[in-house]
Amino acid sequence: MTLQRFLVVAFLVFVLGIGAVYAGVNRVPFRQEGAHEMHKSSLSSIIITAYSGNVSPLTMISNGKA
Amino acid sequence: MTKYKLLSWSALLVSVVLLILPRIIPICNGLMKNGSPMSCHYTYQAEFIFALLAVILASALFVLRTKEARLLTGFILLLLGIIVIVLPQPWASGICQAGGCVKTAFFSNIGGGWLALSGAGIVWLTEKKQSK
């Protein structure tokens, strides 16, 4: 095989591999229901709500409403 | 079969194994509470791309004829093997503290070490031939 032909094949293999990453073929599909017990986020839900919205966590804690 | 061919085949084999490793020994497939994937997902996406590069470089060893090109390819394979070992470390990309990905990381470290040794072997063999 000539080097030029190899480069073409290698590029095609690379593009195919990137396509596999994009399509998620290279890994086991995600479990949709429920979070893994060992891997729950360290952030509490009140802080996540505060950071995703525009509400200050201090205000929410002092009001006692989440 | 020459030693060079043997090392090239071994590098190609281990690269292919690294490529499909998360399929054989799955990493954590659950999502975090906020819906995002765990750190091991990102680590093994990166490992896949590096393994893909390793497959291409290892197959290039059968096509390349000049000693400089073989030396450089072997050296890059050595570096890729080190990257494969470094990526799951907590100070790099990291994996989960406990979960299926710890087992995957164990085997990917072995594979990375093997790839690095094959690369080093190719460099050493080519260097030896060049100095003769």
N, CA and C atoms of all chains as a GROMACS GRO file, in nm:
protein
  594
    1MET      N    1   0.086  -0.121   0.000
    1MET     CA    2   0.000   0.000   0.000
    1MET      C    3   0.088   0.125   0.000
    2THR      N    4   0.056   0.219  -0.086
    2THR     CA    5   0.137   0.341  -0.090
    2THR      C    6   0.097   0.432   0.027
    3LEU      N    7   0.185   0.524   0.061
    3LEU     CA    8   0.159   0.614   0.174
    3LEU      C    9   0.037   0.703   0.147
    4GLN      N   10   0.022   0.746   0.022
    4GLN     CA   11  -0.091   0.833  -0.013
    4GLN      C   12  -0.223   0.762   0.009
    5ARG      N   13  -0.228   0.635  -0.035
    5ARG     CA   14  -0.351   0.557  -0.017
    5ARG      C   15  -0.378   0.533   0.132
    6PHE      N   16  -0.271   0.509   0.206
    6PHE     CA   17  -0.286   0.488   0.350
    6PHE      C   18  -0.343   0.612   0.418
    7LEU      N   19  -0.293   0.729   0.377
    7LEU     CA   20  -0.342   0.854   0.437
    7LEU      C   21  -0.491   0.873   0.413
    8VAL      N   22  -0.536   0.839   0.292
    8VAL     CA   23  -0.679   0.852   0.260
    8VAL      C   24  -0.761   0.758   0.350
    9VAL      N   25  -0.716   0.631   0.359
    9VAL     CA   26  -0.787   0.532   0.442
    9VAL      C   27  -0.786   0.575   0.589
   10ALA      N   28  -0.669   0.624   0.636
   10ALA     CA   29  -0.656   0.667   0.776
   10ALA      C   30  -0.750   0.783   0.806
   11PHE      N   31  -0.762   0.875   0.712
   11PHE     CA   32  -0.852   0.990   0.732
   11PHE      C   33  -0.997   0.943   0.740
   12LEU      N   34  -1.031   0.848   0.652
   12LEU     CA   35  -1.169   0.794   0.653
   12LEU      C   36  -1.198   0.724   0.786
   13VAL      N   37  -1.100   0.646   0.835
   13VAL     CA   38  -1.115   0.575   0.962
   13VAL      C   39  -1.132   0.676   1.076
   14PHE      N   40  -1.055   0.784   1.071
   14PHE     CA   41  -1.062   0.887   1.175
   14PHE      C   42  -1.200   0.954   1.175
   15VAL      N   43  -1.247   0.991   1.057
   15VAL     CA   44  -1.379   1.055   1.045
   15VAL      C   45  -1.489   0.960   1.095
   16LEU      N   46  -1.475   0.832   1.060
   16LEU     CA   47  -1.570   0.730   1.104
   16LEU      C   48  -1.571   0.720   1.258
   17GLY      N   49  -1.452   0.725   1.316
   17GLY     CA   50  -1.438   0.719   1.463
   17GLY      C   51  -1.502   0.839   1.530
   18ILE      N   52  -1.481   0.957   1.474
   18ILE     CA   53  -1.542   1.078   1.530
   18ILE      C   54  -1.695   1.069   1.517
   19GLY      N   55  -1.740   1.011   1.404
   19GLY     CA   56  -1.883   0.987   1.385
   19GLY      C   57  -1.938   0.893   1.492
   20ALA      N   58  -1.859   0.793   1.528
   20ALA     CA   59  -1.900   0.697   1.633
   20ALA      C   60  -1.912   0.769   1.768
   21VAL      N   61  -1.820   0.861   1.796
   21VAL     CA   62  -1.826   0.939   1.921
   21VAL      C   63  -1.953   1.025   1.921
   22TYR      N   64  -1.981   1.086   1.806
   22TYR     CA   65  -2.099   1.173   1.792
   22TYR      C   66  -2.229   1.093   1.814
   23ALA      N   67  -2.232   0.973   1.752
   23ALA     CA   68  -2.354   0.891   1.761
   23ALA      C   69  -2.362   0.815   1.894
   24GLY      N   70  -2.252   0.809   1.967
   24GLY     CA   71  -2.250   0.737   2.095
   24GLY      C   72  -2.241   0.587   2.080
   25VAL      N   73  -2.188   0.541   1.964
   25VAL     CA   74  -2.176   0.397   1.940
   25VAL      C   75  -2.064   0.336   2.025
   26ASN      N   76  -1.966   0.418   2.061
   26ASN     CA   77  -1.848   0.368   2.129
   26ASN      C   78  -1.871   0.336   2.277
   27ARG      N   79  -1.985   0.372   2.331
   27ARG     CA   80  -2.008   0.349   2.474
   27ARG      C   81  -2.145   0.285   2.497
   28VAL      N   82  -2.161   0.237   2.619
   28VAL     CA   83  -2.290   0.177   2.658
   28VAL      C   84  -2.390   0.291   2.676
   29PRO      N   85  -2.514   0.277   2.627
   29PRO     CA   86  -2.611   0.388   2.640
   29PRO      C   87  -2.640   0.425   2.785
   30PHE      N   88  -2.677   0.550   2.808
   30PHE     CA   89  -2.707   0.598   2.943
   30PHE      C   90  -2.834   0.534   2.996
   31ARG      N   91  -2.836   0.512   3.128
   31ARG     CA   92  -2.960   0.470   3.194
   31ARG      C   93  -3.040   0.596   3.216
   32GLN      N   94  -3.164   0.598   3.174
   32GLN     CA   95  -3.242   0.722   3.185
   32GLN      C   96  -3.310   0.738   3.320
   33GLU      N   97  -3.349   0.623   3.380
   33GLU     CA   98  -3.428   0.636   3.504
   33GLU      C   99  -3.339   0.633   3.628
   34GLY      N  100  -3.358   0.730   3.715
   34GLY     CA  101  -3.290   0.731   3.845
   34GLY      C  102  -3.142   0.756   3.836
   35ALA      N  103  -3.087   0.818   3.938
   35ALA     CA  104  -2.944   0.846   3.941
   35ALA      C  105  -2.871   0.729   4.006
   36HIS      N  106  -2.746   0.710   3.968
   36HIS     CA  107  -2.661   0.608   4.027
   36HIS      C  108  -2.640   0.645   4.174
   37GLU      N  109  -2.655   0.548   4.262
   37GLU     CA  110  -2.650   0.582   4.405
   37GLU      C  111  -2.515   0.638   4.448
   38MET      N  112  -2.407   0.587   4.386
   38MET     CA  113  -2.274   0.630   4.428
   38MET      C  114  -2.240   0.768   4.372
   39HIS      N  115  -2.316   0.814   4.276
   39HIS     CA  116  -2.272   0.931   4.202
   39HIS      C  117  -2.371   1.045   4.203
   40LYS      N  118  -2.440   1.063   4.311
   40LYS     CA  119  -2.530   1.177   4.317
   40LYS      C  120  -2.448   1.304   4.326
   41SER      N  121  -2.500   1.409   4.267
   41SER     CA  122  -2.427   1.535   4.268
   41SER      C  123  -2.405   1.584   4.411
   42SER      N  124  -2.288   1.640   4.436
   42SER     CA  125  -2.257   1.686   4.571
   42SER      C  126  -2.333   1.814   4.605
   43LEU      N  127  -2.385   1.881   4.501
   43LEU     CA  128  -2.461   2.003   4.526
   43LEU      C  129  -2.602   1.968   4.570
   44SER      N  130  -2.653   2.038   4.670
   44SER     CA  131  -2.789   2.010   4.713
   44SER      C  132  -2.886   2.074   4.614
   45SER      N  133  -3.010   2.025   4.614
   45SER     CA  134  -3.106   2.072   4.514
   45SER      C  135  -3.134   2.221   4.529
   46ILE      N  136  -3.126   2.271   4.653
   46ILE     CA  137  -3.154   2.415   4.676
   46ILE      C  138  -3.047   2.500   4.607
   47ILE      N  139  -2.920   2.452   4.612
   47ILE     CA  140  -2.812   2.529   4.549
   47ILE      C  141  -2.823   2.519   4.397
   48ILE      N  142  -2.857   2.398   4.347
   48ILE     CA  143  -2.873   2.382   4.201
   48ILE      C  144  -2.982   2.476   4.151
   49THR      N  145  -3.094   2.483   4.224
   49THR     CA  146  -3.204   2.571   4.185
   49THR      C  147  -3.157   2.716   4.186
   50ALA      N  148  -3.078   2.752   4.288
   50ALA     CA  149  -3.031   2.889   4.300
   50ALA      C  150  -2.937   2.925   4.186
   51TYR      N  151  -2.850   2.830   4.146
   51TYR     CA  152  -2.753   2.860   4.041
   51TYR      C  153  -2.814   2.856   3.902
   52SER      N  154  -2.919   2.773   3.885
   52SER     CA  155  -2.980   2.766   3.753
   52SER      C  156  -3.077   2.882   3.731
   53GLY      N  157  -3.132   2.933   3.838
   53GLY     CA  158  -3.222   3.046   3.825
   53GLY      C  159  -3.153   3.175   3.865
   54ASN      N  160  -3.231   3.278   3.885
   54ASN     CA  161  -3.172   3.406   3.921
   54ASN      C  162  -3.192   3.439   4.070
   55VAL      N  163  -3.229   3.339   4.147
   55VAL     CA  164  -3.262   3.362   4.286
   55VAL      C  165  -3.137   3.347   4.372
   56SER      N  166  -3.115   3.435   4.465
   56SER     CA  167  -2.999   3.422   4.553
   56SER      C  168  -3.025   3.314   4.657
   57PRO      N  169  -2.928   3.223   4.681
   57PRO     CA  170  -2.950   3.117   4.778
   57PRO      C  171  -2.970   3.172   4.920
   58LEU      N  172  -2.910   3.288   4.948
   58LEU     CA  173  -2.922   3.347   5.082
   58LEU      C  174  -3.066   3.389   5.110
   59THR      N  175  -3.128   3.451   5.006
   59THR     CA  176  -3.266   3.493   5.020
   59THR      C  177  -3.356   3.373   5.045
   60MET      N  178  -3.327   3.265   4.968
   60MET     CA  179  -3.413   3.146   4.979
   60MET      C  180  -3.398   3.082   5.117
   61ILE      N  181  -3.276   3.077   5.169
   61ILE     CA  182  -3.255   3.016   5.300
   61ILE      C  183  -3.321   3.100   5.410
   62SER      N  184  -3.305   3.235   5.401
   62SER     CA  185  -3.363   3.318   5.505
   62SER      C  186  -3.516   3.315   5.503
   63ASN      N  187  -3.570   3.296   5.381
   63ASN     CA  188  -3.716   3.288   5.371
   63ASN      C  189  -3.768   3.150   5.407
   64GLY      N  190  -3.675   3.054   5.398
   64GLY     CA  191  -3.714   2.917   5.426
   64GLY      C  192  -3.796   2.854   5.315
   65LYS      N  193  -3.790   2.911   5.191
   65LYS     CA  194  -3.864   2.856   5.078
   65LYS      C  195  -3.768   2.816   4.969
   66ALA      N  196  -3.787   2.697   4.912
   66ALA     CA  197  -3.702   2.653   4.802
   66ALA      C  198  -3.781   2.653   4.672
   67MET      N  199   0.877  -1.393   1.158
   67MET     CA  200   0.833  -1.254   1.183
   67MET      C  201   0.942  -1.176   1.258
   68THR      N  202   0.976  -1.059   1.208
   68THR     CA  203   1.081  -0.981   1.274
   68THR      C  204   1.027  -0.918   1.404
   69LYS      N  205   1.121  -0.874   1.488
   69LYS     CA  206   1.082  -0.810   1.615
   69LYS      C  207   1.000  -0.683   1.589
   70TYR      N  208   1.038  -0.613   1.483
   70TYR     CA  209   0.967  -0.489   1.447
   70TYR      C  210   0.822  -0.518   1.414
   71LYS      N  211   0.800  -0.622   1.333
   71LYS     CA  212   0.663  -0.660   1.295
   71LYS      C  213   0.583  -0.703   1.418
   72LEU      N  214   0.649  -0.777   1.505
   72LEU     CA  215   0.583  -0.827   1.627
   72LEU      C  216   0.537  -0.710   1.715
   73LEU      N  217   0.626  -0.612   1.733
   73LEU     CA  218   0.591  -0.494   1.814
   73LEU      C  219   0.481  -0.412   1.748
   74SER      N  220   0.487  -0.403   1.614
   74SER     CA  221   0.385  -0.326   1.541
   74SER      C  222   0.249  -0.392   1.557
   75TRP      N  223   0.244  -0.525   1.543
   75TRP     CA  224   0.118  -0.598   1.558
   75TRP      C  225   0.066  -0.585   1.701
   76SER      N  226   0.159  -0.590   1.797
   76SER     CA  227   0.117  -0.579   1.937
   76SER      C  228   0.060  -0.440   1.966
   77ALA      N  229   0.122  -0.335   1.908
   77ALA     CA  230   0.072  -0.198   1.926
   77ALA      C  231  -0.066  -0.183   1.862
   78LEU      N  232  -0.083  -0.244   1.743
   78LEU     CA  233  -0.212  -0.235   1.674
   78LEU      C  234  -0.321  -0.307   1.753
   79LEU      N  235  -0.285  -0.425   1.803
   79LEU     CA  236  -0.383  -0.506   1.879
   79LEU      C  237  -0.428  -0.433   2.005
   80VAL      N  238  -0.333  -0.378   2.080
   80VAL     CA  239  -0.368  -0.311   2.205
   80VAL      C  240  -0.447  -0.182   2.177
   81SER      N  241  -0.417  -0.116   2.066
   81SER     CA  242  -0.492   0.006   2.030
   81SER      C  243  -0.638  -0.028   2.001
   82VAL      N  244  -0.659  -0.138   1.929
   82VAL     CA  245  -0.797  -0.179   1.897
   82VAL      C  246  -0.870  -0.218   2.026
   83VAL      N  247  -0.799  -0.288   2.116
   83VAL     CA  248  -0.861  -0.328   2.244
   83VAL      C  249  -0.899  -0.203   2.324
   84LEU      N  250  -0.810  -0.103   2.326
   84LEU     CA  251  -0.839   0.022   2.399
   84LEU      C  252  -0.959   0.094   2.339
   85LEU      N  253  -0.971   0.082   2.206
   85LEU     CA  254  -1.082   0.147   2.135
   85LEU      C  255  -1.218   0.090   2.178
   86ILE      N  256  -1.223  -0.042   2.195
   86ILE     CA  257  -1.352  -0.106   2.226
   86ILE      C  258  -1.366  -0.140   2.374
   87LEU      N  259  -1.268  -0.101   2.455
   87LEU     CA  260  -1.270  -0.137   2.598
   87LEU      C  261  -1.396  -0.092   2.672
   88PRO      N  262  -1.444   0.034   2.656
   88PRO     CA  263  -1.567   0.073   2.728
   88PRO      C  264  -1.692  -0.005   2.684
   89ARG      N  265  -1.682  -0.076   2.571
   89ARG     CA  266  -1.793  -0.162   2.526
   89ARG      C  267  -1.783  -0.298   2.595
   90ILE      N  268  -1.659  -0.346   2.614
   90ILE     CA  269  -1.639  -0.478   2.676
   90ILE      C  270  -1.659  -0.466   2.828
   91ILE      N  271  -1.589  -0.369   2.889
   91ILE     CA  272  -1.603  -0.345   3.034
   91ILE      C  273  -1.666  -0.207   3.048
   92PRO      N  274  -1.798  -0.201   3.064
   92PRO     CA  275  -1.866  -0.070   3.059
   92PRO      C  276  -1.829   0.023   3.175
   93ILE      N  277  -1.824   0.150   3.145
   93ILE     CA  278  -1.806   0.253   3.248
   93ILE      C  279  -1.944   0.285   3.306
   94CYS      N  280  -1.952   0.374   3.404
   94CYS     CA  281  -2.082   0.408   3.465
   94CYS      C  282  -2.174   0.467   3.358
   95ASN      N  283  -2.295   0.418   3.350
   95ASN     CA  284  -2.387   0.469   3.247
   95ASN      C  285  -2.504   0.546   3.309
   96GLY      N  286  -2.496   0.571   3.438
   96GLY     CA  287  -2.601   0.652   3.501
   96GLY      C  288  -2.571   0.800   3.484
   97LEU      N  289  -2.670   0.880   3.509
   97LEU     CA  290  -2.649   1.026   3.502
   97LEU      C  291  -2.648   1.082   3.644
   98MET      N  292  -2.586   1.199   3.660
   98MET     CA  293  -2.587   1.262   3.792
   98MET      C  294  -2.725   1.323   3.818
   99LYS      N  295  -2.743   1.368   3.941
   99LYS     CA  296  -2.875   1.419   3.980
   99LYS      C  297  -2.918   1.538   3.892
  100ASN      N  298  -2.817   1.616   3.849
  100ASN     CA  299  -2.851   1.732   3.766
  100ASN      C  300  -2.861   1.696   3.616
  101GLY      N  301  -2.853   1.566   3.583
  101GLY     CA  302  -2.874   1.519   3.446
  101GLY      C  303  -2.751   1.514   3.359
  102SER      N  304  -2.636   1.555   3.413
  102SER     CA  305  -2.514   1.552   3.331
  102SER      C  306  -2.440   1.420   3.351
  103PRO      N  307  -2.362   1.375   3.249
  103PRO     CA  308  -2.288   1.250   3.263
  103PRO      C  309  -2.175   1.265   3.366
  104MET      N  310  -2.126   1.152   3.416
  104MET     CA  311  -2.017   1.156   3.516
  104MET      C  312  -1.883   1.182   3.448
  105SER      N  313  -1.783   1.210   3.530
  105SER     CA  314  -1.652   1.248   3.472
  105SER      C  315  -1.591   1.133   3.392
  106CYS      N  316  -1.622   1.008   3.430
  106CYS     CA  317  -1.564   0.895   3.356
  106CYS      C  318  -1.614   0.892   3.211
  107HIS      N  319  -1.732   0.944   3.186
  107HIS     CA  320  -1.785   0.949   3.049
  107HIS      C  321  -1.693   1.035   2.962
  108TYR      N  322  -1.658   1.154   3.012
  108TYR     CA  323  -1.573   1.246   2.936
  108TYR      C  324  -1.433   1.189   2.920
  109THR      N  325  -1.383   1.125   3.026
  109THR     CA  326  -1.249   1.065   3.021
  109THR      C  327  -1.242   0.959   2.911
  110TYR      N  328  -1.345   0.873   2.905
  110TYR     CA  329  -1.340   0.764   2.808
  110TYR      C  330  -1.379   0.809   2.666
  111GLN      N  331  -1.446   0.922   2.652
  111GLN     CA  332  -1.465   0.978   2.518
  111GLN      C  333  -1.328   1.025   2.466
  112ALA      N  334  -1.251   1.090   2.555
  112ALA     CA  335  -1.116   1.135   2.517
  112ALA      C  336  -1.026   1.015   2.489
  113GLU      N  337  -1.037   0.912   2.572
  113GLU     CA  338  -0.954   0.791   2.552
  113GLU      C  339  -0.985   0.727   2.417
  114PHE      N  340  -1.111   0.730   2.375
  114PHE     CA  341  -1.150   0.672   2.247
  114PHE      C  342  -1.079   0.744   2.133
  115ILE      N  343  -1.076   0.877   2.140
  115ILE     CA  344  -1.012   0.955   2.032
  115ILE      C  345  -0.861   0.928   2.030
  116PHE      N  346  -0.801   0.920   2.148
  116PHE     CA  347  -0.657   0.889   2.152
  116PHE      C  348  -0.629   0.747   2.102
  117ALA      N  349  -0.718   0.653   2.136
  117ALA     CA  350  -0.701   0.515   2.089
  117ALA      C  351  -0.717   0.507   1.937
  118LEU      N  352  -0.807   0.590   1.884
  118LEU     CA  353  -0.827   0.596   1.739
  118LEU      C  354  -0.699   0.642   1.669
  119LEU      N  355  -0.637   0.742   1.728
  119LEU     CA  356  -0.510   0.793   1.676
  119LEU      C  357  -0.401   0.685   1.686
  120ALA      N  358  -0.404   0.610   1.796
  120ALA     CA  359  -0.306   0.502   1.816
  120ALA      C  360  -0.325   0.392   1.711
  121VAL      N  361  -0.451   0.362   1.676
  121VAL     CA  362  -0.478   0.260   1.573
  121VAL      C  363  -0.418   0.305   1.440
  122ILE      N  364  -0.439   0.432   1.406
  122ILE     CA  365  -0.388   0.484   1.277
  122ILE      C  366  -0.235   0.481   1.277
  123LEU      N  367  -0.174   0.524   1.387
  123LEU     CA  368  -0.028   0.527   1.393
  123LEU      C  369   0.032   0.387   1.392
  124ALA      N  370  -0.034   0.295   1.464
  124ALA     CA  371   0.016   0.157   1.468
  124ALA      C  372   0.006   0.092   1.331
  125SER      N  373  -0.102   0.123   1.256
  125SER     CA  374  -0.111   0.066   1.121
  125SER      C  375  -0.012   0.134   1.027
  126ALA      N  376   0.023   0.260   1.057
  126ALA     CA  377   0.122   0.330   0.974
  126ALA      C  378   0.259   0.262   0.982
  127LEU      N  379   0.285   0.193   1.092
  127LEU     CA  380   0.414   0.125   1.109
  127LEU      C  381   0.439   0.020   1.000
  128PHE      N  382   0.328  -0.033   0.942
  128PHE     CA  383   0.342  -0.134   0.836
  128PHE      C  384   0.366  -0.070   0.699
  129VAL      N  385   0.338   0.059   0.688
  129VAL     CA  386   0.349   0.128   0.560
  129VAL      C  387   0.480   0.207   0.551
  130LEU      N  388   0.522   0.262   0.666
  130LEU     CA  389   0.640   0.349   0.666
  130LEU      C  390   0.767   0.270   0.638
  131ARG      N  391   0.857   0.330   0.559
  131ARG     CA  392   0.980   0.261   0.521
  131ARG      C  393   1.105   0.326   0.581
  132THR      N  394   1.104   0.459   0.594
  132THR     CA  395   1.226   0.524   0.643
  132THR      C  396   1.239   0.510   0.794
  133LYS      N  397   1.363   0.511   0.841
  133LYS     CA  398   1.388   0.490   0.984
  133LYS      C  399   1.338   0.608   1.068
  134GLU      N  400   1.354   0.730   1.015
  134GLU     CA  401   1.310   0.849   1.089
  134GLU      C  402   1.160   0.843   1.114
  135ALA      N  403   1.086   0.806   1.010
  135ALA     CA  404   0.939   0.801   1.022
  135ALA      C  405   0.898   0.695   1.123
  136ARG      N  406   0.963   0.579   1.120
  136ARG     CA  407   0.931   0.471   1.215
  136ARG      C  408   0.965   0.512   1.357
  137LEU      N  409   1.078   0.582   1.371
  137LEU     CA  410   1.123   0.629   1.503
  137LEU      C  411   1.021   0.727   1.562
  138LEU      N  412   0.979   0.821   1.479
  138LEU     CA  413   0.882   0.922   1.526
  138LEU      C  414   0.747   0.858   1.559
  139THR      N  415   0.703   0.765   1.476
  139THR     CA  416   0.574   0.698   1.501
  139THR      C  417   0.578   0.618   1.632
  140GLY      N  418   0.689   0.547   1.652
  140GLY     CA  419   0.706   0.472   1.777
  140GLY      C  420   0.706   0.565   1.897
  141PHE      N  421   0.772   0.679   1.883
  141PHE     CA  422   0.778   0.777   1.993
  141PHE      C  423   0.640   0.833   2.024
  142ILE      N  424   0.562   0.865   1.920
  142ILE     CA  425   0.427   0.918   1.943
  142ILE      C  426   0.338   0.810   2.006
  143LEU      N  427   0.357   0.683   1.968
  143LEU     CA  428   0.281   0.575   2.031
  143LEU      C  429   0.316   0.565   2.179
  144LEU      N  430   0.443   0.586   2.211
  144LEU     CA  431   0.486   0.587   2.351
  144LEU      C  432   0.414   0.698   2.428
  145LEU      N  433   0.408   0.817   2.367
  145LEU     CA  434   0.340   0.930   2.432
  145LEU      C  435   0.190   0.903   2.447
  146LEU      N  436   0.130   0.842   2.344
  146LEU     CA  437  -0.014   0.810   2.350
  146LEU      C  438  -0.043   0.710   2.462
  147GLY      N  439   0.047   0.614   2.480
  147GLY     CA  440   0.032   0.517   2.589
  147GLY      C  441   0.034   0.587   2.724
  148ILE      N  442   0.122   0.686   2.737
  148ILE     CA  443   0.130   0.761   2.864
  148ILE      C  444   0.001   0.843   2.882
  149ILE      N  445  -0.049   0.903   2.775
  149ILE     CA  446  -0.175   0.980   2.784
  149ILE      C  447  -0.290   0.890   2.831
  150VAL      N  448  -0.296   0.768   2.776
  150VAL     CA  449  -0.402   0.673   2.813
  150VAL      C  450  -0.396   0.642   2.964
  151ILE      N  451  -0.274   0.636   3.018
  151ILE     CA  452  -0.261   0.609   3.163
  151ILE      C  453  -0.295   0.734   3.244
  152VAL      N  454  -0.256   0.850   3.194
  152VAL     CA  455  -0.272   0.976   3.270
  152VAL      C  456  -0.419   1.021   3.277
  153LEU      N  457  -0.493   1.005   3.167
  153LEU     CA  458  -0.631   1.058   3.162
  153LEU      C  459  -0.722   1.016   3.279
  154PRO      N  460  -0.725   0.889   3.322
  154PRO     CA  461  -0.817   0.855   3.433
  154PRO      C  462  -0.768   0.898   3.571
  155GLN      N  463  -0.649   0.956   3.580
  155GLN     CA  464  -0.598   1.000   3.711
  155GLN      C  465  -0.682   1.117   3.762
  156PRO      N  466  -0.700   1.123   3.896
  156PRO     CA  467  -0.786   1.231   3.951
  156PRO      C  468  -0.733   1.372   3.924
  157TRP      N  469  -0.601   1.387   3.906
  157TRP     CA  470  -0.546   1.519   3.879
  157TRP      C  471  -0.550   1.554   3.730
  158ALA      N  472  -0.594   1.458   3.648
  158ALA     CA  473  -0.614   1.488   3.505
  158ALA      C  474  -0.766   1.496   3.480
  159SER      N  475  -0.820   1.410   3.396
  159SER     CA  476  -0.964   1.415   3.370
  159SER      C  477  -1.043   1.343   3.481
  160GLY      N  478  -0.992   1.231   3.527
  160GLY     CA  479  -1.052   1.161   3.641
  160GLY      C  480  -1.166   1.067   3.608
  161ILE      N  481  -1.192   0.977   3.705
  161ILE     CA  482  -1.306   0.886   3.695
  161ILE      C  483  -1.384   0.896   3.826
  162CYS      N  484  -1.491   0.817   3.840
  162CYS     CA  485  -1.571   0.822   3.963
  162CYS      C  486  -1.495   0.755   4.078
  163GLN      N  487  -1.533   0.790   4.200
  163GLN     CA  488  -1.467   0.734   4.318
  163GLN      C  489  -1.495   0.584   4.329
  164ALA      N  490  -1.618   0.544   4.303
  164ALA     CA  491  -1.655   0.403   4.308
  164ALA      C  492  -1.757   0.379   4.198
  165GLY      N  493  -1.738   0.272   4.125
  165GLY     CA  494  -1.830   0.244   4.014
  165GLY      C  495  -1.762   0.152   3.914
  166GLY      N  496  -1.833   0.119   3.808
  166GLY     CA  497  -1.780   0.027   3.708
  166GLY      C  498  -1.657   0.079   3.638
  167CYS      N  499  -1.643   0.211   3.633
  167CYS     CA  500  -1.531   0.270   3.559
  167CYS      C  501  -1.395   0.242   3.624
  168VAL      N  502  -1.394   0.207   3.752
  168VAL     CA  503  -1.267   0.175   3.820
  168VAL      C  504  -1.206   0.050   3.756
  169LYS      N  505  -1.293  -0.047   3.724
  169LYS     CA  506  -1.248  -0.170   3.659
  169LYS      C  507  -1.198  -0.140   3.517
  170THR      N  508  -1.273  -0.055   3.445
  170THR     CA  509  -1.232  -0.016   3.309
  170THR      C  510  -1.096   0.054   3.314
  171ALA      N  511  -1.079   0.143   3.415
  171ALA     CA  512  -0.954   0.218   3.427
  171ALA      C  513  -0.836   0.124   3.454
  172PHE      N  514  -0.861   0.018   3.531
  172PHE     CA  515  -0.755  -0.079   3.561
  172PHE      C  516  -0.704  -0.141   3.431
  173PHE      N  517  -0.799  -0.185   3.347
  173PHE     CA  518  -0.758  -0.250   3.221
  173PHE      C  519  -0.704  -0.148   3.120
  174SER      N  520  -0.757  -0.026   3.122
  174SER     CA  521  -0.704   0.074   3.027
  174SER      C  522  -0.562   0.116   3.068
  175ASN      N  523  -0.532   0.111   3.199
  175ASN     CA  524  -0.395   0.139   3.242
  175ASN      C  525  -0.298   0.031   3.194
  176ILE      N  526  -0.343  -0.093   3.201
  176ILE     CA  527  -0.259  -0.203   3.151
  176ILE      C  528  -0.237  -0.185   3.000
  177GLY      N  529  -0.345  -0.154   2.929
  177GLY     CA  530  -0.336  -0.134   2.784
  177GLY      C  531  -0.245  -0.016   2.749
  178GLY      N  532  -0.258   0.093   2.826
  178GLY     CA  533  -0.173   0.211   2.803
  178GLY      C  534  -0.027   0.179   2.827
  179GLY      N  535  -0.001   0.101   2.930
  179GLY     CA  536   0.137   0.060   2.960
  179GLY      C  537   0.194  -0.026   2.849
  180TRP      N  538   0.111  -0.116   2.799
  180TRP     CA  539   0.152  -0.206   2.690
  180TRP      C  540   0.181  -0.124   2.564
  181LEU      N  541   0.094  -0.029   2.534
  181LEU     CA  542   0.112   0.057   2.416
  181LEU      C  543   0.242   0.138   2.428
  182ALA      N  544   0.264   0.193   2.549
  182ALA     CA  545   0.386   0.272   2.572
  182ALA      C  546   0.510   0.185   2.556
  183LEU      N  547   0.504   0.062   2.608
  183LEU     CA  548   0.619  -0.029   2.595
  183LEU      C  549   0.643  -0.068   2.450
  184SER      N  550   0.534  -0.091   2.375
  184SER     CA  551   0.549  -0.125   2.233
  184SER      C  552   0.614  -0.009   2.158
  185GLY      N  553   0.567   0.113   2.188
  185GLY     CA  554   0.624   0.233   2.125
  185GLY      C  555   0.772   0.247   2.158
  186ALA      N  556   0.804   0.226   2.286
  186ALA     CA  557   0.945   0.236   2.329
  186ALA      C  558   1.029   0.128   2.261
  187GLY      N  559   0.970   0.009   2.247
  187GLY     CA  560   1.041  -0.101   2.181
  187GLY      C  561   1.070  -0.069   2.035
  188ILE      N  562   0.974  -0.008   1.967
  188ILE     CA  563   0.992   0.028   1.826
  188ILE      C  564   1.102   0.134   1.814
  189VAL      N  565   1.099   0.232   1.906
  189VAL     CA  566   1.204   0.336   1.906
  189VAL      C  567   1.340   0.272   1.927
  190TRP      N  568   1.348   0.183   2.024
  190TRP     CA  569   1.476   0.119   2.058
  190TRP      C  570   1.527   0.035   1.942
  191LEU      N  571   1.438  -0.045   1.880
  191LEU     CA  572   1.478  -0.131   1.767
  191LEU      C  573   1.527  -0.049   1.649
  192THR      N  574   1.451   0.057   1.617
  192THR     CA  575   1.486   0.140   1.501
  192THR      C  576   1.617   0.214   1.527
  193GLU      N  577   1.632   0.261   1.649
  193GLU     CA  578   1.756   0.330   1.688
  193GLU      C  579   1.875   0.237   1.675
  194LYS      N  580   1.856   0.112   1.719
  194LYS     CA  581   1.964   0.012   1.716
  194LYS      C  582   2.005  -0.017   1.572
  195LYS      N  583   1.906  -0.029   1.484
  195LYS     CA  584   1.933  -0.057   1.343
  195LYS      C  585   2.005   0.060   1.278
  196GLN      N  586   1.965   0.183   1.319
  196GLN     CA  587   2.022   0.304   1.259
  196GLN      C  588   2.169   0.318   1.296
  197SER      N  589   2.202   0.282   1.421
  197SER     CA  590   2.340   0.302   1.466
  197SER      C  591   2.436   0.198   1.408
  198LYS      N  592   2.380   0.086   1.353
  198LYS     CA  593   2.467  -0.019   1.294
  198LYS      C  594   2.528   0.027   1.162
   0.00000   0.00000   0.00000
